[in-house]
C-alpha cells in the first residue's frame, strides 16, 4: 500500500527519498523505517546515488510509536527483536553500494541524528541542530550510537551521548557528523552541486569510492594500501572508465 509519508522518485541516475511528514517534524515509525530500508536497498541496484531529504522546518525529531509491539519486552531477546527494524534501517545505508547524500535543515534529534550520521555525505544548513537526547529519558542509546561510531570522532560521540545537548552545525562539522555547512538559503544549491559532480563521475568510480571508504577503515594500513593499489589498477582500466 502506498504511503504518502515517504516519497520515492527516480530522477535521472539518482533515486530521491523524501520523508514527507512536515506536520510532525519528520517522525519515523517502525513500518516507515522498514519501508525506507527497502527503498534504499532497491535504489542501490538501479541508481548511481541516493538523495535523502525531509520536508518541513525540521529534518527528523525522532521516532513515532506507531506500529511498535505493545507493552514492555518480556526479556532481552524480545527487546532485541523489537529493535531489529531500526538496526536494519541503519544497515541499509552501510550496505548500499552507492553513496547516500543528505541535506539537513532544522533539528535532527535521536533517530533523526542517526540518519544524518548514516548518510555518506550530509549538507547542513547553518541554523541546523543535532542531539542524542536518549540518556535524558533514561534510555541507554547504543542503538543510535551504532550509527555514529564509525562516522564521528570518539569524543564527539561521547559528548553528544552523555550531555544530551543540542549542538550547532559547526560543532557537528567538527565532530564529523556532517560534511559541509552552508547558509540555510544555500542548501539546495550546494546539494545540486554535489549531485552534478556525481552525475558527471563514471559509475565504476562512484561505486569503488564507496566500497573503499566502507572497508578500508577496518583494515591495517598495509591492507588498506594494498586494497587501494588493486582497486586503482582494476577500476581505472575497466571499460566503464575508458569510455
C-alpha positions as CSV (number, residue, x, y, z in Angstrom):
1,X,0.0,0.0,0.0
2,X,1.3,3.4,-0.9
3,X,2.4,5.6,2.0
4,X,2.4,9.3,1.2
5,X,4.5,10.0,4.2
6,X,7.5,8.8,2.1
7,X,8.1,9.9,-1.4
8,X,10.5,7.8,-3.6
9,X,11.3,9.2,-7.1
10,X,13.8,8.2,-9.7
11,X,15.3,11.3,-11.3
12,X,17.9,10.6,-13.9
13,X,20.6,8.4,-12.4
14,X,19.5,9.2,-8.8
15,X,16.8,8.0,-6.5
16,X,15.3,10.7,-4.3
17,X,13.7,9.6,-1.0
18,X,11.8,12.3,0.9
19,X,10.5,11.9,4.4
20,X,7.2,13.8,3.9
21,X,6.0,14.5,7.5
22,X,6.3,18.2,7.9
23,X,3.2,18.2,10.2
24,X,5.0,16.3,13.0
25,X,8.7,17.2,12.5
26,X,9.5,14.1,10.4
27,X,8.8,11.5,13.0
28,X,9.5,7.9,11.7
29,X,7.6,4.8,12.7
30,X,8.9,1.3,12.6
31,X,6.8,0.5,9.4
32,X,8.2,3.6,7.8
33,X,11.8,2.6,8.7
34,X,11.3,-0.8,7.2
35,X,9.8,0.7,4.0
36,X,12.7,3.2,3.6
37,X,15.3,0.4,4.2
38,X,13.6,-1.4,1.3
39,X,13.7,1.7,-0.9
40,X,17.4,2.2,-0.2
41,X,18.1,-1.5,-1.0
42,X,16.2,-1.3,-4.2
43,X,17.7,2.1,-5.3
44,X,21.2,0.8,-4.7
45,X,20.7,-1.7,-7.5
46,X,19.4,0.8,-10.1
47,X,20.8,4.2,-9.3
48,X,24.2,5.9,-9.2
49,X,23.4,7.6,-5.9
50,X,20.6,8.3,-3.5
51,X,19.4,11.6,-2.2
52,X,17.7,11.5,1.3
53,X,15.6,14.6,2.2
54,X,12.9,15.6,4.7
55,X,10.1,18.1,4.1
56,X,9.3,20.8,6.6
57,X,11.2,23.0,9.1
58,X,12.9,20.1,10.9
59,X,14.7,17.1,9.4
60,X,13.5,14.5,11.9
61,X,12.6,14.8,15.6
62,X,12.8,11.1,16.3
63,X,10.7,8.0,16.3
64,X,6.9,7.7,16.0
65,X,5.5,4.9,18.3
66,X,3.0,3.8,15.6
67,X,3.5,0.2,14.7
68,X,5.5,-0.8,17.7
69,X,4.6,-4.0,19.6
70,X,2.5,-3.0,22.6
71,X,3.7,-3.4,26.2
72,X,7.2,-3.9,27.6
73,X,9.6,-6.5,26.3
74,X,9.3,-9.8,28.2
75,X,13.0,-10.3,28.1
76,X,16.3,-9.2,26.4
77,X,15.6,-11.4,23.3
78,X,12.2,-9.8,22.8
79,X,13.7,-6.4,23.2
80,X,16.4,-7.2,20.6
81,X,13.8,-8.5,18.1
82,X,11.6,-5.3,18.6
83,X,14.6,-3.1,17.7
84,X,15.8,-5.1,14.7
85,X,13.9,-2.9,12.3
86,X,15.9,0.1,13.4
87,X,19.2,-1.6,13.1
88,X,18.3,-2.9,9.7
89,X,17.4,0.7,8.6
90,X,20.8,1.9,9.7
91,X,22.4,-1.0,7.9
92,X,20.7,-0.1,4.6
93,X,22.9,3.0,4.4
94,X,26.1,0.9,5.0
95,X,25.2,-2.0,2.7
96,X,24.2,0.4,-0.1
97,X,26.8,0.1,-2.9
98,X,26.0,3.7,-3.9
99,X,26.5,6.8,-1.8
100,X,23.6,8.3,0.0
101,X,23.6,12.1,0.1
102,X,21.6,14.0,2.7
103,X,20.5,17.7,3.2
104,X,19.6,18.6,6.7
105,X,17.6,21.6,8.0
106,X,16.2,22.5,11.4
107,X,16.6,19.9,14.2
108,X,17.7,16.3,13.9
109,X,17.1,14.5,17.2
110,X,17.7,10.9,18.2
111,X,16.7,8.8,15.3
112,X,17.0,11.8,13.1
113,X,20.6,12.4,14.2
114,X,21.3,8.8,13.4
115,X,20.0,9.2,9.9
116,X,22.3,12.2,9.4
117,X,25.3,10.2,10.6
118,X,24.4,7.1,8.5
119,X,24.4,9.1,5.2
120,X,27.7,9.2,3.3
121,X,27.6,12.9,2.7
122,X,25.5,15.4,4.6
123,X,25.0,19.1,3.7
124,X,23.7,21.0,6.7
125,X,22.1,24.5,7.0
126,X,24.0,26.8,9.4
127,X,20.9,27.0,11.7
128,X,20.5,23.2,12.0
129,X,20.8,21.5,15.3
130,X,21.6,17.9,16.3
131,X,21.2,15.9,19.5
132,X,21.0,12.4,21.1
133,X,18.5,13.0,23.9
134,X,18.0,9.4,24.9
135,X,20.1,9.5,28.2
136,X,17.9,12.3,29.4
137,X,14.9,9.9,29.0
138,X,16.7,7.0,30.9
139,X,17.4,5.1,27.7
140,X,20.9,3.6,27.2
141,X,21.4,4.6,23.5
142,X,23.8,2.2,21.9
143,X,21.2,1.7,19.1
144,X,21.6,5.3,18.0
145,X,25.3,5.3,18.9
146,X,25.9,2.4,16.5
147,X,25.1,4.7,13.5
148,X,27.7,7.3,14.8
149,X,30.5,5.1,15.9
150,X,32.4,4.8,12.6
151,X,31.4,8.3,11.4
152,X,32.2,10.7,14.3
153,X,35.3,11.0,16.4
154,X,35.1,9.3,19.8
155,X,34.9,12.4,21.9
156,X,32.1,13.8,19.7
157,X,30.1,10.6,20.1
158,X,30.6,10.5,23.9
159,X,29.9,14.2,24.3
160,X,26.6,14.1,22.4
161,X,25.6,10.9,24.2
162,X,26.4,11.9,27.8
163,X,25.5,15.6,27.6
164,X,22.2,15.2,25.5
165,X,23.0,18.8,24.4
166,X,21.8,20.1,21.1
167,X,24.9,21.0,19.1
168,X,25.0,23.5,16.3
169,X,26.1,22.9,12.7
170,X,29.7,24.0,13.3
171,X,30.2,21.5,16.2
172,X,28.5,18.8,14.1
173,X,31.1,19.6,11.3
174,X,34.0,19.4,13.8
175,X,32.7,16.0,15.2
176,X,32.3,14.6,11.7
177,X,28.5,14.3,11.8
178,X,28.1,16.5,8.7
179,X,30.2,17.1,5.7
180,X,29.6,20.7,4.9
181,X,27.8,23.7,6.5
182,X,26.2,26.3,4.3
183,X,23.8,29.2,4.8
184,X,20.3,28.0,5.0
185,X,19.3,29.5,1.7
186,X,22.2,27.7,0.0
187,X,21.3,24.1,1.0
188,X,19.5,23.4,-2.3
189,X,22.3,25.0,-4.4
190,X,25.0,23.0,-2.6
191,X,23.1,19.8,-2.9
192,X,22.7,20.4,-6.6
193,X,26.4,20.9,-7.0
194,X,27.1,17.6,-5.3
195,X,24.6,15.8,-7.5
196,X,26.1,17.4,-10.6
197,X,29.5,16.1,-9.6
198,X,28.2,12.6,-9.1
199,X,26.2,12.8,-12.4
200,X,29.5,13.6,-14.2
201,X,31.5,10.9,-12.4
202,X,31.8,7.4,-14.1
203,X,29.7,4.8,-12.3
204,X,32.7,2.4,-11.6
205,X,34.5,5.2,-9.8
206,X,31.4,6.1,-7.7
207,X,31.0,2.5,-6.7
208,X,34.6,2.0,-5.9
209,X,35.0,5.0,-3.7
210,X,32.0,3.9,-1.6
211,X,33.4,0.4,-1.4
212,X,36.9,1.6,-0.4
213,X,35.6,4.1,2.2
214,X,33.4,1.4,3.7
215,X,36.0,-1.3,4.0
216,X,39.5,0.3,4.3
217,X,38.9,1.8,7.8
218,X,38.7,-1.7,9.3
219,X,41.9,-2.8,7.7
220,X,45.5,-2.4,8.8
221,X,47.4,0.4,7.0
222,X,49.2,-2.2,4.9
223,X,46.0,-3.9,3.9
224,X,44.2,-0.6,3.1
225,X,47.1,0.4,0.9
226,X,47.1,-2.9,-1.0
227,X,43.4,-2.7,-1.4
228,X,43.8,0.8,-2.8
229,X,46.6,-0.3,-5.1
230,X,44.5,-3.1,-6.5
231,X,41.3,-1.1,-6.8
232,X,43.1,1.7,-8.5
233,X,44.5,-0.6,-11.2
234,X,41.4,-2.6,-11.7
235,X,38.8,0.2,-11.8
236,X,40.8,2.7,-13.8
237,X,41.3,0.2,-16.6
238,X,37.7,-1.0,-16.6
239,X,35.5,-0.5,-19.7
240,X,33.3,2.0,-17.8
241,X,36.2,4.3,-17.1
242,X,37.7,4.2,-20.5
243,X,34.7,5.5,-22.5
